[in-house]
Amino acid sequence: MSNPLPNPFYYLDNFHTVLEWIAERYSDLLAPDERDFIARFPALPGASRALLVRMAMRKGELFRAGKLRYDEIGCPRQAAAPLLAEGWIDDRPLLTIAELFAALKKSEIAAIFDFPPTLKNARKADQLEALRADAAVADAVRTATAWGVPSDESIYRLRVGDLCDRLRLMFFGNLHQDWSEFVLSELGIYKYEKVVLSASSRGFHSRRDIDDYLHLHRCRERFLEGAAAQDILPDIPTAGYENPWLESRRAKLLFRIGQQHEQSGELSDALRVYSNCPYPGARLRAIRVLERSGDIEAAFALAGSAANAPESETEKQHLLRIAPRLRRRLGMPKLAAQAAAPLLRHDLTLSKPVIPASVEMLVRDHLTQTDAPAHYVENALINSLFGLLCWDAIFAAVPGAFFHPFQSGPADLLSPDFLRRRAREFETCLARLDGGDYRQAMLHTFDAKAGTLSPFVYWDWLSDELLTLALDCIPAAHLRKCFDRMLQDIGANRAGYPDLIQFWPAEKRYRMIEVKGPGDRLQDNQLRWLSYCAAHDMPVTVCYVQWAGDAA
């Protein structure tokens, strides 16, 4: 098979890099088997090391020798011998009937089992279920040879797969990134910001952190695989973790379990989970569950408590809708509605396109032809401007934010204390908007960091022309308002921006436009942004489109 890089052992070199990195940064946290592996691995022959890494990079833990052929490794059986001696792979693994079926082709299975005519051409899954009807077969664990596989066919089981996953976890700080990150970076497909990592820049500070992460990961996997919530909940700690990063994962899993209970109509179970869940939105769900359960007084009391100290704009917005309904159900007098900043409305009638096209693009083209050039930007523009101005703050080497070279953004980006931990850096960046040198700073970042991954900058959308127009036409005071709001709640506020933006360069002015096609309505996050813009005298309008002929 061909390699994506000139060095055929690129993946082995990368694996060694990981081992050296872990040995340097996590030597005090390593378990005995991890320490032993890191020490013994470099002494093996190159082909054997390469074969182990190839196996560790692939899915599963069972591999047929005939499918482990790589030009740079040569004979897989020869390469496997030192791995067998170390006990890192097994060439006589005990297989369940399901594992046997996963390893063999249908024709090979037919040579082992004498299926009746009705099953000879059936799917492998149906053949497997038929064999499982026999309890002796269903419960059996045998070597491949004992199952009837020819003795010249070797099947290996990787015995250090979990260990390699633990090493990958220590390096990346998660289990969703894998070894391909190295290749994508070396090929230039992904470009990461180079952050200076200090001794305190570690994702895990104790062995307990690593074990807790793996435990939560297993609980999450069981949940995603369909295990019953009541079977998973006892395994999730009731007390929060001291590590904020782990605690956010625990809270999110609890929230998803609460949602499952709620969707299944198990309201008392859902309420119990939500009541002990610190994840954003859990309190709001608890109020809704109390209302659905008929306990209106408890729902009203919890809503009142939340209104006194809302966790976010999102919660505040929903509480303003819920409270009048609860008051009405309790027979309480109606309160006067709070006046919202008026939103400008523009009604537009267009010919329905013969070839399907997005209504946003149709409005963009119409405005460009009849008024002033319009650009479809949605969330890309304001996010990108923020990312360019505040690049240094976003990528500040705050302890616990960056702990490996393949991060597109800080690990604590969505944490409640994200801004607090970088308050000085953000104030330095945002102060440029008051001093007038923000334009130069943003253009410099645009050139210097082009293509570098960022949680905010949309490089594929942001052109020289669009950036220049934005900096020419959007006042610094308006940018400051947008950026301040974004920092209040990055998870919620980096979405919901208007679809289009128009520029009048000669007049140095702009207008944002949210487009709604027939039957479409404003979403909650869009309403929050539109109201905020209107309240701060930022030009924004909602364009409602009707098709010609339907208007009547």
N, C-alpha and C positions, 0 to 999 in steps of 0.2 A: 504494500500500500504506500501511497505517496505521503510525504511529510510536508506540512505547510511552511516550514522554515528550513533553511539550508542545513543546519545542524540536525542530523537524524535523531540525536539523543536530547533534543531541546527539552522534552518533558522530564527527562531524568535530571538534567541540570536544574530545572525549576523546582523539582522535588527536593533536591539537595539544598537549594536556597531556602526553602521552607523549613527544613530540618535545622539548618544553621541559625535561622531567624528565631525559631522556637527555643533552641538550646541557649541562645543568648538572652532572650527576653523572658522566658518562662521556666528557667532551670529550677527555680524554687517551688514550682507548682507541679512538676512532672510526676506522674505515677511511676512506680518501678518498671512496669512493662514498657512504658513510653520511653523512659530513660535508656533502658536496655536496647530497644529497637534503634533509637537514634545513634547509640554507640556502635552497634554491630552492623547496621545497614551498609556503611561505606566500605566495609572490609570484603563484601561479597563481590564476585565477578561482575563486570559491567553488564553483561547480557542478563544475568539473574536479577540485578537491580532494576534493569529496564523492564523486564517481564513483570515484576511485582508492581511497578508503578503503572504499567499498562492495565493490569488487572484492577488496581485500586481506582483507576480513572473510569472504568466501565461500570455499568449498573449491575447489581446483583453480586453474588459471591460464588456462583458456579460457572465454570468455564471448561469447554472442551478443548483439548490440546490442538485439534485440527483447526480451530478458529482463533488460535493465538499465534498466527504466523505473521511476523513482521520482518522485513528485509534486514533491518539493522540488528535484530536479535538472533536470527538464525533458528536452529532447531529448538522448539519450545520445551521438549523433554529434557534436553541437555541443560538448558537454562533453568529449568525447574528443579533440578537435582539439589543445588545448594539451598534452595528455598524449602524443600522437603526436609533437609537435614536440620534447618533452623526451626522447623515446626510452624512456619508461616503459611504454608499451604498444605493440603491433604490430598493425596492422589487416590485414596480409597474412602471417600466420604460416604456416610450413611445418608440415603436419599428417601424422602417420602415419595408416594406415587405422584403427587403434584409436582415435586421438583424433577422427577424423572421425565414427566410429560413436558415440562418447560425446557428441558435440556435436549430432547430428542425431536427429530422430524416425524411427521405423521407416518411416513413409509417405514421408519425404524421402529415405531411403536407397533405397527401392524405385524412386523416380523417377530415381535416378542409375545404379543397377546393374540389369542385366537378369538376374534370378535365374531358374533353371529352375523348373518347377511344384513340384518337391519342396521348394524352399526359399522360395517366395513367402510362405508363412504360418509359416515357421519362426521361432524366437526370434532376436533380434538377435545373440546370442552364437554361435548355430549359423551364421548367415549370415556373420558375421565370420570364423569358422574356415574356412568354405568358400572365402572370398576369399583368405585367407592361404595356402591351398594353392598359389596362384600366387606364386612367389618374387618376380616383378617387382612384384606388388601388395604383398606382405608387406614388402618393403624400401623401398618408395617413400615419399618425403616431398614433398608438393605443397601449394600454396595451396588454399584451399577452392574457388576458382574453377576451378583446374586439375582438381580432383577432380570438378567438375560442379555445384557448388553455385551457384545463381543469383547473379549479380553484385550484386544489390540487398540481399543478406543479408550483413551484416558480422559477422565473428568476430574478437574481439580476444584477444591473448595478453598477460597481465600479465607484464612483464619485470622488475619489481622485487618480485616475491613473496618471493623469498629474502631480499632486503634488508629487507622489512617484517617477516619472521619473525625476523631478527637483532635488529631494534629491539624487537620484542615480547619476545624472549629477554632482552635487557638490562634491560627494564623489570620483567618478572615474575620473572626468574631461572629460568624453565622454559618449556617449549613446550606444556604441557597446559592452561595458563590462556590465555584469549583476551579479545578486546575486550568480550565480554558481561559481564565482571566489573564494568565501569563501570555498565552498565545495571542489573544486579541490585542493585548497591549504591545507586544513585540511586533505585530504586523501593522500597528498604527491604526487599527480599527477603533480602539478605545485609547484615549489620552487622558491621563489622570494628573491632577494637580500634585506637585511634590511638596508635601508637608513635612517639616522637620519633626520627627517623633522623639520625644523625651523618654526617660526611664518610666515616667508615670503614664505614658500613653499606652496603656494596655487595656484590652477589652475585659480581661478577667484579673481580679486582684487576689483571688484565693482559689484553692482547689474546689472549695464549696461552690464558687460561682460556676465553674465548668460543669460540675456534677448537676447543679440546679438547672443549668441551661439544657443539658441533655435530657434531664427528667421532664422538663416542660415540653421539649421537642417531641419526646415519645408520647406524651399526653395529647399534644396537638395532632400528631400523626394518627393516633387512635380515633380522635374526634373526626378528622377528615375522612377516615376510612369507614365511618358509620357506626362506631361504637356508641352504646347508649350513654347519655349524659350522666345517669346515676352511677354508671360504672367508672366514669372518669373523675367526677367531682371529688370523691374521697382521696384521690391521689394528688390533687392540687392543693398546695399549702393554703390554709385559711388566713395565715398572717402574711403580710406583704414582705417582699425581699428588701434587704437594706440596699442592694444594688439597684439604683433607679432604672437602669436599662433592662434588667431582668424583671423588675416589678411591672414595667409597662407590658412585657410579654405575658406575664401571669394575668394581668388585668384584662388584656385583650381577649385571651382565651376564655376567661370567665364570662365576658360580655357576649361572646359568640355562643356559649353554652346557654346563657340566659335567653338569647334570641331564639335558639332552637326550642327551648321549653315554651316560649311565648307563641311561636308559630304552631306548635303542636297543641296549643290550648291548655298546657299545664301551667296555669297562671300562678298558683301558689309556689311552685318550684321556681318559676321565672322570677317572682318577686323576691324569693329568698336569695337567689344568685345576684340579682341587681342590687339588692340592699347592701351587699357586702363587696361590691365591685367598684373600684375607684376609676374605672375607665370612663373617659368623656362620653356622655350620652346615657350612662347607666341610670342616673337619677331621673332623667326624663322618661326613660322606658319604665321605670318603677311607677312613676305617676300614671302613665297610661295603663299599666297593668292593674293598678288599684282602681282606676276608673272602670276598666272592663270587668273587674270583679264585683263592681257595685259598691265598693267602699269609698264613696264620694268624699266623705269628711276627711278620711286619711289622705286621699289624693289632693284635696284642697290644702290641707295643712302642709304637706310636703312641697306642693307648688309654691306656697307662700314663703316657706323657708328658702327654697331655691331662688325665688324672685329677689329676696333680700341680698343674696350673694351669688348671682349667676356665674357659672363656670366659664361661659363664653357668650358671644353674640348669638350663636346658634341656639343655645338653650334659652336665652332671653327672648328671642323671636318666637320660639315655640310656646313658651310660657304665656306670652301675650295673647296667643290664640286659645290656649287651654283654659286660662283663668275665667274668661267670661262664660264658657260652657259649664264649668264646674259651679260657678256662682248661680247660674240659672237653675241647675239641677238641685241646688240646695235652697232655692227660693230666695236668694239674696238679691238686693237691688242691683240694677245694671249700672256700671260705672261709665263715666264719660270717656270716650275713646281718645287716645293721645293723637294729636294731629301730626301726620307724617309730612316730611318735605315733599312738595308736589313734584311729580315726574312729568317731564315734557313728553308729549305723544305725537307721533307722526304716522298718519295713515297713508298707505301707498297701495295703489292698484296696479298690478302687473299682469302681463299676458302669461298664461300658464305655459311652461316650456314643453315643447314637443318631446325633446330628449330630457329625461329626468336630470335635474340639477338642484343643488342645495339652494334654499331660499336666500341664505346669507350671501352667496356669490352673485345671485341675481340682483340683490339690492346693491351690492358693491359695484357691479357693472353699471347699474342704472344711475347711481349717484355720481360715479366717475364721469359719465357721459353728460349728465344734466346739471351738475353742480360743481363739485371739486373732487379730486382724486381720493378714493377711499381704499383702505387696505383691510384685509381680513386678518385679524391678529388674535382675537379671543384672549387667552391667558398668556400668550407668548410675549407680548411687547412689554407690559409693565413688569412682569417677572424678570425678563431679561435686563431691563434697565436697572432694576434693583440688584440683580446679580452682578452686573458690571460695576456699579458704584460701590457695593459692599463686599466685593470679592475678598479683600483682606480679612474682614471680620468673619465672613462665612467659613473661611479656611484657616482661621486662627488655630494655633496648636494648643487648644484647651485640653487639659488632661481628660482622657476618656472619650475624646471626640474622634480622634484618628489613631488607628493602631495597626494599619497595614497599608501598603502602597496602592491598593486597588479600591479606594473609596471615592465615589462621585460626590460625596458630601459628608458632613459630620454625622456621627452615629446618633447624636442627641438632637437632631434637627427638629423633631416634633415634640421634644420634651418641654414641659411648662417653663423650665428655667433656662431655656436656650438663650434668650435675650439677656437675662440677668448675668449669665456667666461670661458674656462678651459685651457688656454694656459700654465699656470704655472704647473698645474697637468699633462698635457700631456708631457711637456718637462722633468719633473721629471721621468716619466715612460720611455720615449724614451731614456733618457740619460743612462739608464742601458745598452743599446746596445753598447754604447761607453765604458762603464766601465767594462763590462764583467760579471756582475752579473745577466744578464737578464735570463739566463737559470734557475738559482735557483728560481728567482721570478716567472717565468712562471710555473715551476713544482709545486711550492707552491700553486699558484692559482688553478692549475689543481686539486690538492688534496683537498684544502680547500673549493672550490666553486663547486665541482662536482654536476652536475645536476641543478644548479641554472640558471634560465632563463637569457639569455643575447641576445642582438641584433646581436652578432658576433660569439659567441662560439657554434659550432655544436657538442653538447655532444654525439649524437648518432654516429657521424662519427669519432670523435677524440679518438683514443685508445692510451694506453701507448706506444705501439710499434711505431705508426705513429708519435707521438709527439717526442719521443726519436730520431727517424731517422731524423726528420726535424731539430731538434736542433743540431744534430751532423753534418749535411751536408749542411745546408743553412747558409751562412756567415751572421754575424750580419749586415754588411753593406747593404746586399741585403734586409734583413728584414726592415731596416730603410727606404730604398727607397720605398718599397711597402707600409709601414705604412704612410709615408709622403704623398704619392699620394692618399691614401685612405682618409686621413683627408682633402684633398683639396675639395672633393665632395663626401661625404659618400653615398648619394643617388645613384650616378652613378657608383662610383668606388668600391663598395663592391661586384660587379658582373662583369663577363666577364673574369675571370681567366681561364687559360688553364685547360683542362679536367684531365690530368694525371700528375703525378710527379714520376720520377725515382730517386732512391738513390743508391750511391756507398759508403757504410759506410767506407770501408777500405781506400778509397781515399778522404773521406769527401767532396764529390761533389754530385751534383744533376742536373736534367734537367726537365724542364716543357714542356709538349707536348699538343698542341691543336689538336684534332682529327676531321677530316672532312671526312664523308663518300661520296660515289658517288653522285654527283650533289649538295652536300652541299657547302656552302660558309661561309666565316667569317662574323660575325655580327659586327656592329660598335663598341660596347663596347669591344668586343674581340680584334678588330684591335687596339684600343687605348691601351689596356694593353700589347699586343704583341709588339707594337712599342715602348712603354715605356721601357719594359724589354730589348729589343734589343739595345735601345739607351744607357742603363746603364749597358751593358755587363753582363746581367743576362741570363743564358743559357735557351733558349726557342726555340722550333721548331714547325712547323706545319706539321702534318702527314696526307697526303692525301691517302685515301684507295680506291683501285679498287678491284672488285671481279675477281677472276681467271676466264678466259674465256671471260670477258667483256673488258679486257685491249686492245685486238686487235681491 
